[in-house]
Amino acid sequence: METEKKEYFDGRGAQINPTNRFFKTSYVQEHWEGIDEDSLMENHHTQYIEVFPKTIVNKVDSPDIGGYSMNPYQGCEHGCLYCYARNSHQFWGYSAGMEFEQKILIKKNAPVLLEELFKKASWEPGPIMFSGNTDCYQPIERKLKITRSMLEVCLKYRNPVSMITKNAVILRDLDILTEMAKLNLVHVMVTITSLDEDLRLKLEPRTVTYKNRLNVLKQLSANGIPCGVMVAPIIPSLTSYDVPKVIEAAAENGAQRAGHTIVRLNGQIAEIFKDWLEKNYPDRASKVWNQIADCHGGQVNDSRWSTRMRGEGNVAESIRQLFKVAVKKYMGTPPKMEFDLSLFKHKGHEQLSLF
């Protein structure tokens, strides 16, 4: 009997739309060969949906990260298979699968909300991360420029920011970032998971090439903007082999420091990732899956503070040592990074300065 062959959607990371866990009922398609009905997994064009939040800065309570973050977008067209933010899309009524990549929520009022926050006497200046959830430089940013407008607000009030991205659109904002760097108000991390372009096209289908990401580091460094590489998440037996090469290439292009995390597959991401893994790498799917579980106490998911991001066990330890040795060899000791909080312009500063 011929094995049923399911569709594969090129240009998308997730290949399925798992049921939103908050829904009591859902539609399913039992037979992929049906010709009279549109596929529930039809590869629709990306949709952009404007939402109107009342606040834009979030306090991060996690002891692993802490501080503040702000996200001008929810959902991400980059389609990175492993993205932990996928699960949060369910709170908006969508799936963590393909809908996370297809239904992008945009917050056009974000710059106004940010300025309103900075004007409050209760705001104490401190670094805010772009973005704690999805990439602030995903493709639609080229057109909407929400991130750029928020950076302008941060520069105006002299509030520091840290940024993490895997998109070259950030180079458009070199003018603002350069000014902020002169004032010790910015630091950027560029995510590079591997140097294997074939893997990137499957794992992170709508991101820029690794070559272009290295160029981002080169341009940031050339303009005096402190930057580093985030080798994350490291996937055992899939991207782990490339860790030393990534760090070496990043250092050669100006990265001053490096960070890493071990992949974890919480919530619906486990189902999405396993489906993708079996379709793309059937020869090593079992090995990869089992090694991810080995890094998290026998389970692919992990919500334990501290441990969840660095992993544990033999596999995680070997990866950690590989990373540590590569950083020492190619980067040495990273320079101390400090933001200047004394420059923040409190409410009324501009008016008083006239006198």
N, C-alpha and C positions, 0 to 999 in steps of 0.2 A: 504493500500500500504506500502510495507516495505521501511523504511528509508535507503537511500544510506549511506553506511558506508565507510568513507575514511580511507586510510592507516595511521598508526602511526609508526614513525621511532624511535625505541628505540636507545638510545645513541646519539641522536641529540636533541638540544634544539628547534630551529625553525622547524616547521613542514610544512612550505610553502616557496616558493621562490617568493615574490612579484616582480612585474616588476620594473626594474631599471628605476627611474624617468627620466633619461637622454636619454632613448631609445624611438624612435618614434613608433617602432613596437615590438611585442613580441609574443612568442608561448604560447598557453594555452592548457590544456587538459580538455575537457568538460565532458568526461565520464570515470570515474575511472575503470569501468568494462571492458574496451577495452583490448583485449588479443593479438592483432597483433602489437601493438606499445609499445616501452619501455616507462615507466612512466617518465614524465618530472621531477618527484620528486624522481627518483630512488636514493637510498641511496649509492651513489658512495663513494669510498675510498677517504680519504683526499689527496689533491694534493698540492705539494710544488713548488712554482714558484719563481725563483730568479729574483729580480729586481735590478736596479743599480741607486740608488738616488745620487744626487750630494752633498747633505747635509744630516746630520742625527740629528742635534739638532734644535728643533723648539722653537721659542719664543712664549709663551702662553700669548695672549693679554687679556684673560678673567679676569675681576676683581675678580671673585670668586676664582681663583687659582693663576694665574700669574706665573712668572718665566720661566723656560725652561723644555722641556721634550724631550725624544728620544725613538724611537720605533724600535727595531730591526726586528719586524714582523708587518704585516698588516693582518687583519683577525685573528681569534682565534679559535683553535680547542676545547677549553673548552666548547663552545656552550652556554654560559650563555644567557638566554632568553632576559633579560632586557638590555643588553649591549648597551650603547649609541654609541659605536664605529661602530655598524652595519651600520649606515647610511653612514659613510665615505667609505665603501667598494664600493659604487656605483660609486665613482669617478674613480675607477680602472676598471670599466666595469662589475662589478658583482652585484648580488643581496644582499640585507641586510639580507636575510633569510638564508636558508641552505648553500648557497655558501659562506657566511661569515665564516662558520665553515669548509667548504670543500676546499676552495681555499686560501691557506696561502701563502702570499708573504714574501719572506725572503731576508734580506739585508746583505749578507755576507761581503760586503765592509764597514759595519758600523764602526768597530774598527779603520780602516785606516782613515775614514772621521773624526772620533772623535779626533784622534791624530793630524790630520792636523789642526783642529780647535784650539786645545790647544796650538799649536806652533805659532799661529798668535798673533802678538803684540796687536791686537785690542781686544782679548778675555779677559774679566774681570771675574775672578773666581767667581762662584756662584753655588748653588745647582741645579742639573739637576735631573728631575724625570724619573725613569724607571717605568712604561711606562705610558705616558699620554693617550694612546689609547687602546692598547691590552696588555695582560699579557706577560711580557718579559720572564717568566718561563713556558710558555705553553709547551706541551709535546715534540715538536721537538727540544727545547733548550737542552734537555738531550744529543742529538746527535751532534748538530751543535755548541754549546757552544759560540754563538755570544755574548750573554749577559755576559758570563764570561770574554771573551776577552775585552769587553768594560769596565768591572770593573777593569781589569788589567791596562788599559790605565788610568782610573781615579785615581787609586792608584799610578801609576807611576808619574803622574803630581800633585797629591794631590788635586784633584778637588772633592768637596763633592757631594754626591748623596742621593736622597730619593727614596725608592722603595715601590711598592705596588704589592702584588701577592696573589694568592690563591693556589699556587702549592708548594709542598714539595721539588721540584728540587732545590730550593734556598739553601737547606742545603748542597748541593754539594760544594757551594762556601763559606762555613764557614771560610776557611783559609783567603780568601781575605777580607771578611766582618769584621772579627775579627781585622785584621790589620788596616782597615779603622776606625773601632770603637775606637781604641786606640788613633787615631788622631782626633777624633770628626769630621769624614767625612761621616758618614752614619746614616740613620734612616730608619726603615722598618715598613710598615703597612701590616698586614695580613687581608684579607677580609673574614669575616664570616657572612653570611646572616641569618643563623638559626642553630639549632642543630638537626633538623629533617632530618634524612638521606633519608627517602622516598621522601621528598620534594626536597632535593638536587639532587637526581637522575633524577628528571624531570626538575628542574629549571636550574641546572648547571651540565649537564650529564657527562662531561669529566674532571671534576675537582677532586682533591683528597678529601677524606672524611673530615668532620668537625673535627673528632678525630685527623687526621693527621695534620690539620691546627693548632690545639691547640698544638700539639707536635712541630710544627715549632716555635711557640711563645716560648715554653719552651726551645728549643735548642738555639734560638737566645739570649734569656735572659741569659741563663747559660754561654754563651760565651761573655757576656758584650756588646751585640749589642742592642742599644736602639730600642724598638719595641712597637707597639700598635695594636689595632684591629680596622678595619673599618667595621662597621655594615651598609653595604650599598649594594644596595639600600633597604631601608625598604619598604615592600609592605603591605599596610593596609589589615588586616584580612587574611593575608597569612604568613608573617614572623614577623609582628609587635608583636605578642604574645611572641615571643622568645627573644626580646631585652634584658630584665634583665638577663636571663640565659646565653646569649652569653657574655655579659659584665662580669658577675661573673666568668664564666669558663675561659675567656681570662685573667682576673686579676690573677686568681689562677695559670696560666701558664706563668706569667711574663710580660704581657702587662701593660705598664705604662700609656697609654692614649687611648682614643677612639674617633672615629669620626663617623658621620652618614650622610646619605642623604635620601631624599624621592624619590621613583621611579617616573620617568617621561617618557612618551612614545612619543618621538618626531618622526616625519617622518614615515618611514615604520615600525618602532618598534611597533607602535600602532596596526597595522594589524597583525603583527607576534605574539604579546603578546595576543591579544584578541582571536585569533585562538587557541593558546596553552591553554589559560585559560578555554575556553569553552570545550576543549577536556579532560582536566585533572581535572577540578574542576567545573563541570556544576552546582553543588548545590549552589555554592557561587560566581559564575562568575559575576553576575550582581552586587552583593554587593561590591566585590573587585574593579570592574571597576568604579562604582559610587564614591567609597571612594577615589580612585586615582584622579578622576576628582575634587572632593571636595578639594583636597590638592592644586589644581592649578587653582583656579578661575573658575571651571566648565568645564575645558578641561583637557584631559589626557596629552596633550603636554604643554610644558612651556619653553620659551626661555628668560624669564626675568632675568637679572643679579641678583644675590643674592637669590631672591625668588625661582627660578627654582630648586635649590638644597635642600632648607630647607622646601619648601612648605608653605602654609598658610591655615587659616581656623581651624575649630574645630578638625578635624581628625589629621591634621599635628601638631597642638598644643598639643594634648593629647599624640602623639608619642614623641614629643620633651620633654615633661615633664617626660615621662616614661624613656627615655634615660638619661636625666639629673639626675634624682633621682638615677638611677642604677649606673651611673659613680661616683657620690658622695659617694654612699654606699660602692662600691667595689674597687674603685681606689683612691678616695680622690683627692687631687690636684696634677696634673701631674708635673713632674720635668721640669725645663726650658730646652728647646732644642736649642742649638746653634752650628752652624758649624764653624770650624776654617778655615777662608779664607786666613789667613796669610801664610799658608804652601804651597800654590800653586807654582809650579816650572815653572817660566816663561822661554820663549825661551832663550837659551844661558846659563841658570843657571848651567847646568851640566858641560859645557865646562869651564866656569869661575871658578867653584869650584876646578878645577884641579890646579889652580894657587893660 
